[in-house]
Amino acid sequence: MSSITAAGGPPAAGAPQGGRRGQSFDPSSLARHSPRYGERAVMVVLQGAAMLSVLVTIGIVVSLLLPALSFFREVSVGEFLFGTRWTPRFPGQESYGVVPLITGTAWTTAIALLIAVPFGLGAAIYLAEYAAPRVRKVLKPVLEVLAGVPSVVYGFFALTFVAPFVLEDLLGIEVGTFSVLSAGLVLGIMIIPTVASLSEDAMSAVPSSLRQGSLALGANKMRTTLRVVFPAAVSGIAASIVLALSRAVGETMIVALAAGTQARVVTGATQPGQTMTGFIAQTATGESTPGTLSYNTLFAVGLLLFVLTFVINMISIRLVRRFREAY
Amino acid sequence: MATIGQLATQPIKARKHGAKSPASIAFLVALWCALGFSILCLLTLLITSVMDGLPRLDSNLLTQYTSQIAPERGGARAAIIGSLWVIAATAIMAIPLGIAAAVYLEEFADPRRWYNRLIEVNLQNLAAVPAIVYGLLTAGFALSIGLRRGVVLAGGIALALLILPVIIITAREALRAVPAEIRQGSLALGATPLQTVWRQTLPSAIPGVATGTILALSRALGEAAPLLLLGGLVTIRFDPNGLLSGFTTLPIQIFNWAGRAEADFQQLAAAAIILLLVMLLLMNALAILIRNRYQRQW
């Protein structure tokens, strides 16, 4: 317990407001008054609320693991991870190889990062290094609005505008209604603010003495930005990209609407494909009775998704910690 | 021989010269393009949604249930009421828990204890867990306590768990911004630590906490993925009227309509998107208003 916590010390005489003051001025004695059971109860409640977050994590692991374990009793782990046919809903020829879903997720995520990293970093560098404070004050909230648009709206945008108009008509790329390209592009737009906002924070945290030193040595603004500020902020920038990666892997509504529902190994950007999240969304909307293999399949894929994003998040948290320690 | 004045201006000239090199200009243009692209995307998204949906933005959208046979007259009534119920359930669960956890972590927790450090890392991780995983969690939880999956309460639990880390993180930032002098003054006058938090620290942090909470709730309002697993994707043709009532929400209704091939449904989806965006805009405006109006600079 830290500075201002009342330690429930021995029952010293005198109410807190009482006239009898302690003889010495030992500050620790100020904290020792009569035990306040009500306050201790409130403290326990507060602590319990904080502990709930750990319970939630344990709950996630348990609720994913139990059905997933029943799944793996019927399907071997090797077949699940390395099988290349995903047909859980074809009666008679069910096959549970998750590779097609992984390729779907990999394609949409890769396309999303190809969009979000350059555009997000460019926006971040401009806002952190070049923009006048007034411009920045207007533009940063605009980027945050982009982050606040619900993902189902992005999905609708991908389905009704990006695929038919931007890709087919404007750029002349032959894509069907569903493709990992249109889903990935819009996914990329959605995660631009994640990259931009966190990278901007990282670059703004670089002390201006470093910039001044560089400028004083004769480097121009661009050199200073690229050779001094960027390397100094690189772990924060990396963390922002890793976090964006995690969001792209876990995003559901865009890929459920725009990537398609055919689970097959994706070998090109213009093909339709199903992602891990897309499969969960599609199966959940159908009938799935608890206890059946089809229900457990959801949790096996969910467990894989959780483990993947967990590893990615941990890398991001590590990177952020390094960047915080730097200055 | 250069005069002192000329010498003094030389570095500035050199910098100006460097700033106008072709590479520098190309770099700056590239940065402009990056930012411009993001803003262009936002504008395109808003404009296309509004243009698609405007013809259907009528009173039927608000007062009619969705209709399979006559989508041109259908509406999102059940989804709007369902969204309000789910958000209310989410708020009731998430706000007290989130603020309590934030108060504990910011005011009382000793960061050197291993369990408090565990909570910290755990919160950061939870904030980045995919939304759909919360749906799986709640589906499993509901099953184990015998709660029917497709009810408002289950949806509220899923969304509350989803936004809890966000509320805790923003509430902590608001509490951290309250200067230590306020706490010290209160303690020096004889208030107990909890009295200090309840009467001084929390009231001072309320604007920041409220702003963060409203933004978190607006995220919950737009979220659909976890609710898909909780039976939210059903055709509801009645007004949800309680925590154990079946429900659908606006984002799910949009997902449902957008996934259909008929143009009428697409138009309906666009109209509902306008409605959703307006609701989110109002919530965000409220958050900004509170921040600007009540936030004190210490």
Contacts between the chains, C-beta under 8 A, distances in Angstrom:
chain1	res1	chain2	res2	distance
A	1	B	108	6.3
A	1	B	110	5.6
A	2	B	108	6.6
A	2	B	109	7.0
A	2	B	110	4.8
A	2	B	111	7.8
A	4	B	107	6.9
A	4	B	108	7.7
A	4	B	183	6.2
A	4	B	187	6.1
A	4	B	193	4.5
A	4	B	196	6.7
A	5	B	108	5.3
A	5	B	193	5.7
A	6	B	192	5.8
A	6	B	193	5.2
A	6	B	194	7.8
A	16	B	190	5.3
A	16	B	192	6.9
A	17	B	190	5.7
A	36	B	192	6.5
A	39	B	192	6.1
A	39	B	193	7.7
A	39	B	194	4.8
A	42	B	194	5.7
A	43	B	104	7.8
A	43	B	108	6.7
A	43	B	194	7.3
A	45	B	100	6.5
A	46	B	100	5.0
A	46	B	101	7.3
A	46	B	103	5.6
A	46	B	104	3.9
A	46	B	108	6.8
A	47	B	104	5.4
A	47	B	108	7.7
A	49	B	96	7.9
A	49	B	97	5.0
A	49	B	98	7.9
A	49	B	100	3.6
A	49	B	101	4.1
A	49	B	104	6.4
A	50	B	100	7.6
A	50	B	101	4.1
A	50	B	104	4.4
A	50	B	105	5.5
A	50	B	109	7.0
A	50	B	116	8.0
A	50	B	119	5.5
A	50	B	168	8.0
A	51	B	115	7.9
A	51	B	119	7.1
A	52	B	97	6.3
A	52	B	101	6.8
A	52	B	164	7.7
A	53	B	101	6.7
A	53	B	119	6.0
A	53	B	122	5.5
A	53	B	123	5.4
A	53	B	126	5.9
A	53	B	164	6.9
A	53	B	165	6.8
A	53	B	168	7.2
A	54	B	118	6.5
A	54	B	119	6.1
A	54	B	122	5.4
A	56	B	126	6.3
A	56	B	137	7.5
A	56	B	161	5.7
A	56	B	164	7.4
A	57	B	122	5.5
A	57	B	125	7.2
A	57	B	126	6.3
A	59	B	137	5.7
A	59	B	141	6.6
A	60	B	129	7.0
A	60	B	133	6.2
A	60	B	134	7.8
A	60	B	136	7.9
A	60	B	137	4.9
A	62	B	140	7.8
A	63	B	136	6.6
A	63	B	137	4.9
A	63	B	139	7.8
A	63	B	140	3.2
A	63	B	141	6.2
A	63	B	144	7.9
A	64	B	133	7.4
A	64	B	136	6.2
A	64	B	137	7.5
A	64	B	140	7.5
A	66	B	140	7.4
A	67	B	140	7.0
A	118	B	34	6.7
A	119	B	34	4.6
A	119	B	37	5.2
A	119	B	38	6.0
A	120	B	34	7.6
A	120	B	38	7.8
A	121	B	34	7.3
A	122	B	30	6.0
A	122	B	31	4.9
A	122	B	33	7.0
A	122	B	34	2.4
A	122	B	35	6.6
A	123	B	31	7.5
A	123	B	34	4.9
A	123	B	35	4.3
A	123	B	38	5.6
A	125	B	31	5.7
A	126	B	31	3.9
A	126	B	32	6.8
A	126	B	34	6.8
A	126	B	35	5.2
A	127	B	35	7.3
A	130	B	28	6.7
A	130	B	31	6.4
A	139	B	35	6.7
A	139	B	39	7.7
A	142	B	39	6.0
A	142	B	42	6.8
A	143	B	38	6.2
A	145	B	42	6.4
A	145	B	284	7.6
A	146	B	38	6.2
A	146	B	41	7.1
A	146	B	42	4.9
A	148	B	215	7.7
A	148	B	218	6.6
A	148	B	219	7.4
A	148	B	222	7.6
A	148	B	280	6.4
A	148	B	284	6.6
A	149	B	42	7.7
A	149	B	45	6.8
A	149	B	222	7.5
A	149	B	277	7.3
A	149	B	280	7.9
A	150	B	221	7.8
A	150	B	222	2.9
A	150	B	223	6.9
A	150	B	224	7.3
A	150	B	251	5.6
A	150	B	276	6.4
A	150	B	280	7.3
A	151	B	222	7.5
A	151	B	223	7.8
A	151	B	224	7.5
A	151	B	225	7.5
A	152	B	222	7.3
A	152	B	224	5.0
A	152	B	251	4.6
A	152	B	252	7.9
A	152	B	254	5.1
A	152	B	255	5.1
A	152	B	258	7.4
A	153	B	45	7.1
A	153	B	49	6.8
A	153	B	222	7.6
A	153	B	254	7.4
A	153	B	273	5.3
A	153	B	276	7.1
A	153	B	277	7.0
A	154	B	45	7.4
A	155	B	255	7.2
A	155	B	258	6.7
A	156	B	49	7.3
A	156	B	254	6.7
A	156	B	258	4.7
A	156	B	269	5.9
A	156	B	270	7.1
A	156	B	273	6.2
A	157	B	44	8.0
A	157	B	45	5.1
A	157	B	48	6.7
A	157	B	49	7.3
A	159	B	258	6.2
A	160	B	48	7.4
A	160	B	52	6.8
A	160	B	258	7.5
A	160	B	266	6.2
A	160	B	270	7.7
A	161	B	44	7.3
A	161	B	45	7.9
A	161	B	48	4.8
A	189	B	38	7.6
A	189	B	41	4.7
A	189	B	45	8.0
A	192	B	38	5.1
A	192	B	41	7.7
A	193	B	38	7.7
A	196	B	38	7.2
A	215	B	15	6.7
A	216	B	11	7.7
A	218	B	11	7.5
A	218	B	14	6.2
A	218	B	15	7.9
A	218	B	18	7.7
A	219	B	18	7.5
A	220	B	15	6.2
A	220	B	18	3.0
A	220	B	19	5.2
A	220	B	21	7.0
A	220	B	24	5.9
A	221	B	15	7.8
A	221	B	18	7.6
A	221	B	19	5.5
A	221	B	24	6.8
A	222	B	18	8.0
A	222	B	19	7.7
A	222	B	23	6.6
A	222	B	24	4.5
A	222	B	27	4.8
A	222	B	28	7.6
A	223	B	18	7.6
A	226	B	27	8.0
A	243	B	128	6.2
A	246	B	128	5.2
A	246	B	130	8.0
A	247	B	128	7.2
A	249	B	130	7.2
A	250	B	128	7.9
A	250	B	129	7.3
A	250	B	130	2.6
A	250	B	131	7.0
A	250	B	132	7.0
A	250	B	133	7.4
A	251	B	130	7.4
A	252	B	130	7.2
A	252	B	131	6.6
A	252	B	132	4.7
A	252	B	224	7.8
A	252	B	225	3.8
A	252	B	228	7.6
A	253	B	224	5.5
A	253	B	225	5.8
A	253	B	251	7.5
A	253	B	255	6.3
A	256	B	255	7.3
A	257	B	255	6.8
A	257	B	258	5.8
A	257	B	259	6.4
A	277	B	130	6.6
A	277	B	132	5.4
A	277	B	225	7.3
A	280	B	132	5.5
A	280	B	135	8.0
A	280	B	136	7.4
A	280	B	229	7.2
A	281	B	132	6.8
A	281	B	225	6.6
A	281	B	228	5.2
A	284	B	135	7.2
A	284	B	228	4.9
A	284	B	229	4.3
A	284	B	233	7.9
A	285	B	228	5.8
A	285	B	233	4.7
A	290	B	143	5.3
A	298	B	136	6.8
A	298	B	229	7.7
A	299	B	136	6.1
A	299	B	140	7.5
A	302	B	132	7.3
A	302	B	133	5.9
A	302	B	136	4.4
A	305	B	130	6.1
A	305	B	132	7.6
A	305	B	133	6.6
A	306	B	129	6.9
A	306	B	130	7.5
A	306	B	133	5.2
A	309	B	128	6.7
A	309	B	129	6.4
A	309	B	130	5.7
A	309	B	133	7.8
A	310	B	125	6.6
A	310	B	129	7.6
A	312	B	128	8.0
A	313	B	124	7.3
A	313	B	125	4.9
A	313	B	128	4.5
A	313	B	129	7.6
A	314	B	125	6.9
A	316	B	128	7.3
A	317	B	121	6.3
A	317	B	124	5.2
A	317	B	125	6.8
